[in-house]
Amino acid sequence: MSAYKERSREELLALKSGLEAEYEEAKALGLKLDMSRGKPSAAQLDISMEMMDILNSTSNLKSEEGVDCRNYGILDGIREAKELLGAMIEVPAENIIIYGNSSLNVMYDTVSRSMTHGVMGSTPWCRLDKVKFLCPVPGYDRHFAITEYFGIEMINVPMTPEGPDMDMVEKLVSEDSAVKGIWCVPKYSNPQGITYSDECVRRFARLKPAAKDFRIYWDNAYGVHHLYEDDQDYLIEILAECEKAGNPDMVYKFCSTSKISFPGSGVAAIAASKANLDEIRKQLTIQTIGHDKVNQLRHVRFYKDMDGIVKHMKKHADILRPKFEAVLNTLERELGGLEIGSWIRPKGGYFISFDSMEGCASEIIAKCKEAGVIMTPAGSAYPYHKDPHDSNIRIAPSYPTPEELMQATRIFVLCVKLVSVNKLLENR
């Protein structure tokens, strides 16, 4: 197929006429399809249902160390839960605190504590004239929502195929003491599916921040979320690299089982240095008497060990892989060679990142909505919802059924073509 931009005005007008007729037919179907968020499908939730039978009224609800999980106590999580999640994110059990069900909640608490009480003796951020965060873009909208909520200035850092632009990160972190953190989704990033290279991780570990309270917010949300058993990305472990580089306190590492077991009832954790964890425990002693140990026990007895998690994630991959491939193959078949969009073929995670022609994303998403397909709002992958190029669109294939997904993808492709033709005609 020849690129749209190489076609004559007459050819584009004829193409537009045909696409508009197709679009009216699509609208007439009265569809109501949702590809707006990376929610697990019912089929994915079903594979964890046996967890509900792991504990019952006759179960021994004592942990391996003899703690009665029904009662108060154990502020930072039962030992076996620390070992299980530690194995999942490749850190020792002593470097982990287990929380409730949401890693986003842990991240919010971490920023909030820094605002009100500072970081390891530093001035609370709320007393400073300016606090800044670096935001690799496109990135995770809920990360940016947290920093925006606290009035923290967000600075865009472009993503590369290796991870964030580290020349820019190093410069900003070393020169500006107001830069207090950076958001990272280092493996199968949201939304591009990029995994940070070894050199990128090592450059993070070797950062020389102007602010002694600078922290890397390392959200390893998709650490075990591979799509392929024989073709997986590898990410080197950041805490160990920071230790080697003489920066043991510079990173907070977050994880959860939200897209492994049940999103509303998983187990979340933070991993960090002993000094960081000691400070966090001081807040926890005021905030809670302990999180849900029964749920921690349920997860441990269901998965047993890391091998159990790996086997479980293969079941997730068997459900997700055909959906991702269906979307990617449709994009390649329908848009390949037209030069009106580009995308990355991820090896894991939950999203496909699509970049339209500049200035087209908002209109494509509006057209999809009019035809009954709800997408993530344009600009969501950028701080303040402002995509400077109005081009990035996050596709979330996980939630719809395979049939719904194919319908939604066909409509998406149609909208990309129609909006792109209109854009090219405007510019002629």
CORNORVEN-V528859 format. One record per residue. N is the residue number from 1. RES is the residue in three letters. SS is DSSP state (~ for helix, > for strand, _ for the rest). OMEGA is omega in whole degrees, 0 to 359 (none if undefined). NEAR is the number of other ideal C-beta (glycine too) atoms within 10 Angstrom. Layout:
# CORNORVEN-V528859
n:N res:RES ss:SS omega:OMEGA near:NEAR
n:N res:RES ss:SS omega:OMEGA near:NEAR
This chain:
# CORNORVEN-V528859
n:1 res:MET ss:_ omega:179 near:10
n:2 res:SER ss:_ omega:180 near:10
n:3 res:ALA ss:_ omega:180 near:11
n:4 res:TYR ss:~ omega:186 near:21
n:5 res:LYS ss:~ omega:179 near:15
n:6 res:GLU ss:~ omega:183 near:9
n:7 res:ARG ss:_ omega:181 near:16
n:8 res:SER ss:_ omega:178 near:9
n:9 res:ARG ss:~ omega:180 near:10
n:10 res:GLU ss:~ omega:179 near:8
n:11 res:GLU ss:~ omega:179 near:13
n:12 res:LEU ss:~ omega:179 near:18
n:13 res:LEU ss:~ omega:178 near:13
n:14 res:ALA ss:~ omega:178 near:13
n:15 res:LEU ss:~ omega:180 near:18
n:16 res:LYS ss:~ omega:181 near:16
n:17 res:SER ss:~ omega:180 near:10
n:18 res:GLY ss:~ omega:180 near:12
n:19 res:LEU ss:~ omega:179 near:18
n:20 res:GLU ss:~ omega:177 near:14
n:21 res:ALA ss:~ omega:177 near:10
n:22 res:GLU ss:~ omega:182 near:14
n:23 res:TYR ss:~ omega:178 near:18
n:24 res:GLU ss:~ omega:176 near:10
n:25 res:GLU ss:~ omega:180 near:11
n:26 res:ALA ss:~ omega:179 near:21
n:27 res:LYS ss:~ omega:183 near:14
n:28 res:ALA ss:~ omega:180 near:9
n:29 res:LEU ss:_ omega:178 near:11
n:30 res:GLY ss:_ omega:183 near:8
n:31 res:LEU ss:_ omega:173 near:14
n:32 res:LYS ss:_ omega:185 near:9
n:33 res:LEU ss:> omega:186 near:21
n:34 res:ASP ss:> omega:174 near:15
n:35 res:MET ss:> omega:189 near:25
n:36 res:SER ss:_ omega:183 near:17
n:37 res:ARG ss:_ omega:181 near:15
n:38 res:GLY ss:_ omega:179 near:22
n:39 res:LYS ss:_ omega:172 near:16
n:40 res:PRO ss:_ omega:178 near:22
n:41 res:SER ss:_ omega:177 near:19
n:42 res:ALA ss:~ omega:180 near:9
n:43 res:ALA ss:~ omega:178 near:15
n:44 res:GLN ss:~ omega:178 near:21
n:45 res:LEU ss:~ omega:182 near:14
n:46 res:ASP ss:~ omega:184 near:12
n:47 res:ILE ss:_ omega:177 near:15
n:48 res:SER ss:_ omega:187 near:21
n:49 res:MET ss:~ omega:179 near:9
n:50 res:GLU ss:~ omega:176 near:9
n:51 res:MET ss:~ omega:181 near:18
n:52 res:MET ss:~ omega:180 near:12
n:53 res:ASP ss:~ omega:184 near:9
n:54 res:ILE ss:_ omega:180 near:14
n:55 res:LEU ss:_ omega:173 near:17
n:56 res:ASN ss:_ omega:187 near:8
n:57 res:SER ss:_ omega:179 near:5
n:58 res:THR ss:_ omega:184 near:6
n:59 res:SER ss:_ omega:169 near:13
n:60 res:ASN ss:_ omega:184 near:10
n:61 res:LEU ss:_ omega:174 near:17
n:62 res:LYS ss:> omega:177 near:13
n:63 res:SER ss:_ omega:179 near:19
n:64 res:GLU ss:_ omega:180 near:11
n:65 res:GLU ss:_ omega:175 near:9
n:66 res:GLY ss:_ omega:179 near:6
n:67 res:VAL ss:_ omega:177 near:17
n:68 res:ASP ss:> omega:187 near:13
n:69 res:CYS ss:_ omega:178 near:22
n:70 res:ARG ss:_ omega:192 near:10
n:71 res:ASN ss:_ omega:174 near:11
n:72 res:TYR ss:_ omega:172 near:9
n:73 res:GLY ss:_ omega:181 near:11
n:74 res:ILE ss:_ omega:184 near:20
n:75 res:LEU ss:_ omega:190 near:15
n:76 res:ASP ss:_ omega:173 near:19
n:77 res:GLY ss:_ omega:180 near:24
n:78 res:ILE ss:_ omega:187 near:24
n:79 res:ARG ss:~ omega:185 near:17
n:80 res:GLU ss:~ omega:175 near:19
n:81 res:ALA ss:~ omega:177 near:26
n:82 res:LYS ss:~ omega:180 near:23
n:83 res:GLU ss:~ omega:181 near:19
n:84 res:LEU ss:~ omega:181 near:27
n:85 res:LEU ss:~ omega:174 near:29
n:86 res:GLY ss:~ omega:177 near:20
n:87 res:ALA ss:~ omega:182 near:16
n:88 res:MET ss:~ omega:182 near:23
n:89 res:ILE ss:~ omega:169 near:20
n:90 res:GLU ss:_ omega:175 near:17
n:91 res:VAL ss:_ omega:178 near:22
n:92 res:PRO ss:_ omega:181 near:13
n:93 res:ALA ss:~ omega:182 near:17
n:94 res:GLU ss:~ omega:179 near:12
n:95 res:ASN ss:~ omega:185 near:19
n:96 res:ILE ss:> omega:165 near:25
n:97 res:ILE ss:> omega:178 near:21
n:98 res:ILE ss:> omega:180 near:28
n:99 res:TYR ss:_ omega:178 near:24
n:100 res:GLY ss:_ omega:189 near:17
n:101 res:ASN ss:_ omega:193 near:20
n:102 res:SER ss:_ omega:175 near:17
n:103 res:SER ss:~ omega:176 near:22
n:104 res:LEU ss:~ omega:176 near:19
n:105 res:ASN ss:~ omega:179 near:14
n:106 res:VAL ss:~ omega:179 near:21
n:107 res:MET ss:~ omega:177 near:21
n:108 res:TYR ss:~ omega:179 near:16
n:109 res:ASP ss:~ omega:183 near:17
n:110 res:THR ss:~ omega:176 near:22
n:111 res:VAL ss:~ omega:181 near:23
n:112 res:SER ss:~ omega:179 near:16
n:113 res:ARG ss:~ omega:179 near:19
n:114 res:SER ss:~ omega:179 near:23
n:115 res:MET ss:~ omega:188 near:18
n:116 res:THR ss:~ omega:187 near:12
n:117 res:HIS ss:~ omega:180 near:16
n:118 res:GLY ss:_ omega:182 near:17
n:119 res:VAL ss:_ omega:176 near:22
n:120 res:MET ss:_ omega:174 near:15
n:121 res:GLY ss:_ omega:179 near:9
n:122 res:SER ss:_ omega:180 near:15
n:123 res:THR ss:_ omega:175 near:10
n:124 res:PRO ss:_ omega:184 near:14
n:125 res:TRP ss:~ omega:182 near:24
n:126 res:CYS ss:~ omega:180 near:14
n:127 res:ARG ss:~ omega:182 near:10
n:128 res:LEU ss:_ omega:179 near:17
n:129 res:ASP ss:_ omega:185 near:5
n:130 res:LYS ss:_ omega:173 near:13
n:131 res:VAL ss:_ omega:183 near:22
n:132 res:LYS ss:> omega:175 near:20
n:133 res:PHE ss:> omega:173 near:24
n:134 res:LEU ss:> omega:186 near:26
n:135 res:CYS ss:> omega:174 near:26
n:136 res:PRO ss:> omega:184 near:27
n:137 res:VAL ss:> omega:357 near:22
n:138 res:PRO ss:_ omega:184 near:25
n:139 res:GLY ss:_ omega:188 near:26
n:140 res:TYR ss:_ omega:186 near:24
n:141 res:ASP ss:~ omega:183 near:20
n:142 res:ARG ss:~ omega:170 near:14
n:143 res:HIS ss:~ omega:184 near:24
n:144 res:PHE ss:~ omega:179 near:22
n:145 res:ALA ss:~ omega:180 near:14
n:146 res:ILE ss:~ omega:183 near:20
n:147 res:THR ss:~ omega:176 near:23
n:148 res:GLU ss:~ omega:181 near:17
n:149 res:TYR ss:~ omega:181 near:11
n:150 res:PHE ss:_ omega:177 near:15
n:151 res:GLY ss:_ omega:180 near:11
n:152 res:ILE ss:_ omega:180 near:22
n:153 res:GLU ss:> omega:182 near:13
n:154 res:MET ss:> omega:182 near:19
n:155 res:ILE ss:> omega:179 near:16
n:156 res:ASN ss:> omega:171 near:19
n:157 res:VAL ss:> omega:183 near:21
n:158 res:PRO ss:> omega:171 near:10
n:159 res:MET ss:> omega:172 near:20
n:160 res:THR ss:> omega:176 near:15
n:161 res:PRO ss:_ omega:181 near:9
n:162 res:GLU ss:_ omega:187 near:16
n:163 res:GLY ss:> omega:179 near:23
n:164 res:PRO ss:> omega:176 near:26
n:165 res:ASP ss:_ omega:188 near:17
n:166 res:MET ss:~ omega:174 near:22
n:167 res:ASP ss:~ omega:180 near:11
n:168 res:MET ss:~ omega:179 near:15
n:169 res:VAL ss:~ omega:182 near:23
n:170 res:GLU ss:~ omega:181 near:16
n:171 res:LYS ss:~ omega:183 near:11
n:172 res:LEU ss:~ omega:182 near:18
n:173 res:VAL ss:~ omega:184 near:24
n:174 res:SER ss:~ omega:186 near:15
n:175 res:GLU ss:~ omega:188 near:10
n:176 res:ASP ss:_ omega:182 near:17
n:177 res:SER ss:_ omega:176 near:16
n:178 res:ALA ss:_ omega:178 near:17
n:179 res:VAL ss:> omega:187 near:22
n:180 res:LYS ss:> omega:183 near:27
n:181 res:GLY ss:> omega:173 near:26
n:182 res:ILE ss:> omega:175 near:25
n:183 res:TRP ss:> omega:178 near:25
n:184 res:CYS ss:> omega:165 near:29
n:185 res:VAL ss:_ omega:197 near:25
n:186 res:PRO ss:_ omega:181 near:26
n:187 res:LYS ss:_ omega:184 near:25
n:188 res:TYR ss:_ omega:190 near:27
n:189 res:SER ss:_ omega:175 near:27
n:190 res:ASN ss:_ omega:8 near:24
n:191 res:PRO ss:_ omega:193 near:29
n:192 res:GLN ss:_ omega:183 near:26
n:193 res:GLY ss:_ omega:180 near:25
n:194 res:ILE ss:_ omega:173 near:26
n:195 res:THR ss:_ omega:183 near:25
n:196 res:TYR ss:_ omega:179 near:27
n:197 res:SER ss:_ omega:178 near:18
n:198 res:ASP ss:~ omega:182 near:12
n:199 res:GLU ss:~ omega:177 near:12
n:200 res:CYS ss:~ omega:180 near:22
n:201 res:VAL ss:~ omega:180 near:24
n:202 res:ARG ss:~ omega:177 near:17
n:203 res:ARG ss:~ omega:173 near:20
n:204 res:PHE ss:~ omega:183 near:27
n:205 res:ALA ss:~ omega:183 near:23
n:206 res:ARG ss:_ omega:180 near:16
n:207 res:LEU ss:_ omega:177 near:19
n:208 res:LYS ss:_ omega:187 near:10
n:209 res:PRO ss:_ omega:172 near:22
n:210 res:ALA ss:_ omega:180 near:13
n:211 res:ALA ss:_ omega:180 near:19
n:212 res:LYS ss:_ omega:178 near:12
n:213 res:ASP ss:_ omega:174 near:21
n:214 res:PHE ss:_ omega:177 near:24
n:215 res:ARG ss:> omega:172 near:22
n:216 res:ILE ss:> omega:179 near:23
n:217 res:TYR ss:> omega:192 near:22
n:218 res:TRP ss:> omega:185 near:29
n:219 res:ASP ss:> omega:183 near:26
n:220 res:ASN ss:_ omega:188 near:24
n:221 res:ALA ss:_ omega:187 near:22
n:222 res:TYR ss:_ omega:185 near:25
n:223 res:GLY ss:_ omega:182 near:20
n:224 res:VAL ss:_ omega:186 near:22
n:225 res:HIS ss:_ omega:179 near:21
n:226 res:HIS ss:> omega:173 near:23
n:227 res:LEU ss:_ omega:186 near:22
n:228 res:TYR ss:_ omega:180 near:12
n:229 res:GLU ss:_ omega:186 near:12
n:230 res:ASP ss:_ omega:180 near:5
n:231 res:ASP ss:_ omega:186 near:9
n:232 res:GLN ss:_ omega:174 near:16
n:233 res:ASP ss:_ omega:178 near:19
n:234 res:TYR ss:_ omega:180 near:8
n:235 res:LEU ss:_ omega:178 near:20
n:236 res:ILE ss:_ omega:190 near:16
n:237 res:GLU ss:_ omega:189 near:17
n:238 res:ILE ss:~ omega:181 near:26
n:239 res:LEU ss:~ omega:180 near:22
n:240 res:ALA ss:~ omega:179 near:15
n:241 res:GLU ss:~ omega:177 near:19
n:242 res:CYS ss:~ omega:178 near:25
n:243 res:GLU ss:~ omega:180 near:16
n:244 res:LYS ss:~ omega:185 near:12
n:245 res:ALA ss:_ omega:180 near:16
n:246 res:GLY ss:_ omega:179 near:9
n:247 res:ASN ss:_ omega:189 near:19
n:248 res:PRO ss:_ omega:186 near:17
n:249 res:ASP ss:_ omega:193 near:19
n:250 res:MET ss:_ omega:187 near:27
n:251 res:VAL ss:> omega:165 near:23
n:252 res:TYR ss:> omega:181 near:26
n:253 res:LYS ss:> omega:185 near:25
n:254 res:PHE ss:> omega:175 near:24
n:255 res:CYS ss:> omega:173 near:27
n:256 res:SER ss:> omega:175 near:25
n:257 res:THR ss:_ omega:187 near:26
n:258 res:SER ss:_ omega:178 near:19
n:259 res:LYS ss:_ omega:175 near:22
n:260 res:ILE ss:_ omega:176 near:23
n:261 res:SER ss:_ omega:180 near:25
n:262 res:PHE ss:_ omega:182 near:20
n:263 res:PRO ss:_ omega:180 near:17
n:264 res:GLY ss:_ omega:188 near:9
n:265 res:SER ss:_ omega:179 near:18
n:266 res:GLY ss:_ omega:176 near:20
n:267 res:VAL ss:_ omega:181 near:28
n:268 res:ALA ss:> omega:181 near:22
n:269 res:ALA ss:> omega:169 near:28
n:270 res:ILE ss:> omega:174 near:24
n:271 res:ALA ss:> omega:182 near:28
n:272 res:ALA ss:_ omega:178 near:26
n:273 res:SER ss:_ omega:178 near:19
n:274 res:LYS ss:~ omega:181 near:11
n:275 res:ALA ss:~ omega:177 near:11
n:276 res:ASN ss:~ omega:183 near:22
n:277 res:LEU ss:~ omega:178 near:18
n:278 res:ASP ss:~ omega:179 near:11
n:279 res:GLU ss:~ omega:180 near:19
n:280 res:ILE ss:~ omega:180 near:20
n:281 res:ARG ss:~ omega:178 near:12
n:282 res:LYS ss:~ omega:177 near:11
n:283 res:GLN ss:~ omega:184 near:15
n:284 res:LEU ss:~ omega:180 near:19
n:285 res:THR ss:~ omega:177 near:10
n:286 res:ILE ss:~ omega:189 near:6
n:287 res:GLN ss:~ omega:187 near:11
n:288 res:THR ss:_ omega:173 near:11
n:289 res:ILE ss:_ omega:179 near:11
n:290 res:GLY ss:_ omega:179 near:18
n:291 res:HIS ss:_ omega:190 near:22
n:292 res:ASP ss:_ omega:182 near:16
n:293 res:LYS ss:~ omega:178 near:22
n:294 res:VAL ss:~ omega:178 near:12
n:295 res:ASN ss:~ omega:176 near:22
n:296 res:GLN ss:~ omega:180 near:27
n:297 res:LEU ss:~ omega:179 near:24
n:298 res:ARG ss:~ omega:181 near:23
n:299 res:HIS ss:~ omega:181 near:26
n:300 res:VAL ss:~ omega:183 near:23
n:301 res:ARG ss:~ omega:177 near:15
n:302 res:PHE ss:~ omega:183 near:20
n:303 res:TYR ss:~ omega:181 near:24
n:304 res:LYS ss:_ omega:183 near:13
n:305 res:ASP ss:_ omega:183 near:13
n:306 res:MET ss:~ omega:178 near:16
n:307 res:ASP ss:~ omega:177 near:10
n:308 res:GLY ss:~ omega:177 near:15
n:309 res:ILE ss:~ omega:180 near:21
n:310 res:VAL ss:~ omega:180 near:14
n:311 res:LYS ss:~ omega:180 near:11
n:312 res:HIS ss:~ omega:182 near:19
n:313 res:MET ss:~ omega:174 near:20
n:314 res:LYS ss:~ omega:177 near:11
n:315 res:LYS ss:~ omega:175 near:14
n:316 res:HIS ss:~ omega:182 near:22
n:317 res:ALA ss:~ omega:180 near:19
n:318 res:ASP ss:~ omega:177 near:14
n:319 res:ILE ss:~ omega:186 near:16
n:320 res:LEU ss:~ omega:187 near:24
n:321 res:ARG ss:~ omega:179 near:15
n:322 res:PRO ss:~ omega:179 near:14
n:323 res:LYS ss:~ omega:178 near:22
n:324 res:PHE ss:~ omega:182 near:25
n:325 res:GLU ss:~ omega:178 near:13
n:326 res:ALA ss:~ omega:179 near:15
n:327 res:VAL ss:~ omega:184 near:23
n:328 res:LEU ss:~ omega:179 near:18
n:329 res:ASN ss:~ omega:177 near:13
n:330 res:THR ss:~ omega:177 near:16
n:331 res:LEU ss:~ omega:181 near:21
n:332 res:GLU ss:~ omega:182 near:12
n:333 res:ARG ss:~ omega:187 near:10
n:334 res:GLU ss:~ omega:186 near:17
n:335 res:LEU ss:~ omega:181 near:22
n:336 res:GLY ss:_ omega:178 near:11
n:337 res:GLY ss:_ omega:182 near:10
n:338 res:LEU ss:_ omega:179 near:18
n:339 res:GLU ss:_ omega:176 near:15
n:340 res:ILE ss:_ omega:179 near:19
n:341 res:GLY ss:> omega:176 near:22
n:342 res:SER ss:> omega:183 near:13
n:343 res:TRP ss:> omega:179 near:19
n:344 res:ILE ss:_ omega:178 near:17
n:345 res:ARG ss:_ omega:185 near:13
n:346 res:PRO ss:_ omega:176 near:23
n:347 res:LYS ss:_ omega:181 near:18
n:348 res:GLY ss:> omega:180 near:23
n:349 res:GLY ss:_ omega:189 near:28
n:350 res:TYR ss:_ omega:188 near:24
n:351 res:PHE ss:_ omega:169 near:26
n:352 res:ILE ss:> omega:181 near:24
n:353 res:SER ss:> omega:181 near:22
n:354 res:PHE ss:> omega:176 near:24
n:355 res:ASP ss:> omega:179 near:18
n:356 res:SER ss:> omega:168 near:27
n:357 res:MET ss:_ omega:182 near:22
n:358 res:GLU ss:_ omega:178 near:12
n:359 res:GLY ss:_ omega:186 near:14
n:360 res:CYS ss:_ omega:189 near:24
n:361 res:ALA ss:~ omega:182 near:27
n:362 res:SER ss:~ omega:182 near:17
n:363 res:GLU ss:~ omega:178 near:19
n:364 res:ILE ss:~ omega:181 near:26
n:365 res:ILE ss:~ omega:177 near:25
n:366 res:ALA ss:~ omega:178 near:15
n:367 res:LYS ss:~ omega:178 near:23
n:368 res:CYS ss:~ omega:181 near:23
n:369 res:LYS ss:~ omega:180 near:14
n:370 res:GLU ss:~ omega:179 near:13
n:371 res:ALA ss:_ omega:173 near:24
n:372 res:GLY ss:_ omega:179 near:17
n:373 res:VAL ss:> omega:181 near:26
n:374 res:ILE ss:> omega:177 near:15
n:375 res:MET ss:> omega:172 near:26
n:376 res:THR ss:_ omega:182 near:20
n:377 res:PRO ss:_ omega:178 near:17
n:378 res:ALA ss:_ omega:179 near:23
n:379 res:GLY ss:_ omega:184 near:20
n:380 res:SER ss:_ omega:183 near:23
n:381 res:ALA ss:_ omega:181 near:27
n:382 res:TYR ss:_ omega:174 near:21
n:383 res:PRO ss:~ omega:179 near:23
n:384 res:TYR ss:~ omega:180 near:11
n:385 res:HIS ss:~ omega:182 near:14
n:386 res:LYS ss:_ omega:173 near:11
n:387 res:ASP ss:_ omega:185 near:22
n:388 res:PRO ss:_ omega:180 near:11
n:389 res:HIS ss:_ omega:184 near:13
n:390 res:ASP ss:_ omega:183 near:19
n:391 res:SER ss:_ omega:187 near:20
n:392 res:ASN ss:> omega:177 near:22
n:393 res:ILE ss:> omega:179 near:31
n:394 res:ARG ss:> omega:177 near:27
n:395 res:ILE ss:> omega:181 near:22
n:396 res:ALA ss:_ omega:186 near:23
n:397 res:PRO ss:_ omega:195 near:23
n:398 res:SER ss:_ omega:193 near:22
n:399 res:TYR ss:_ omega:183 near:20
n:400 res:PRO ss:_ omega:170 near:20
n:401 res:THR ss:_ omega:179 near:13
n:402 res:PRO ss:~ omega:180 near:14
n:403 res:GLU ss:~ omega:178 near:8
n:404 res:GLU ss:~ omega:182 near:17
n:405 res:LEU ss:~ omega:179 near:24
n:406 res:MET ss:~ omega:177 near:15
n:407 res:GLN ss:~ omega:182 near:19
n:408 res:ALA ss:~ omega:181 near:25
n:409 res:THR ss:~ omega:178 near:25
n:410 res:ARG ss:~ omega:179 near:16
n:411 res:ILE ss:~ omega:178 near:25
n:412 res:PHE ss:~ omega:180 near:27
n:413 res:VAL ss:~ omega:178 near:17
n:414 res:LEU ss:~ omega:180 near:22
n:415 res:CYS ss:~ omega:177 near:27
n:416 res:VAL ss:~ omega:180 near:26
n:417 res:LYS ss:~ omega:185 near:23
n:418 res:LEU ss:~ omega:181 near:20
n:419 res:VAL ss:~ omega:180 near:24
n:420 res:SER ss:~ omega:177 near:25
n:421 res:VAL ss:~ omega:179 near:24
n:422 res:ASN ss:~ omega:180 near:17
n:423 res:LYS ss:~ omega:180 near:18
n:424 res:LEU ss:~ omega:178 near:19
n:425 res:LEU ss:~ omega:177 near:14
n:426 res:GLU ss:~ omega:186 near:8
n:427 res:ASN ss:_ omega:180 near:9
n:428 res:ARG ss:_ omega:none near:9
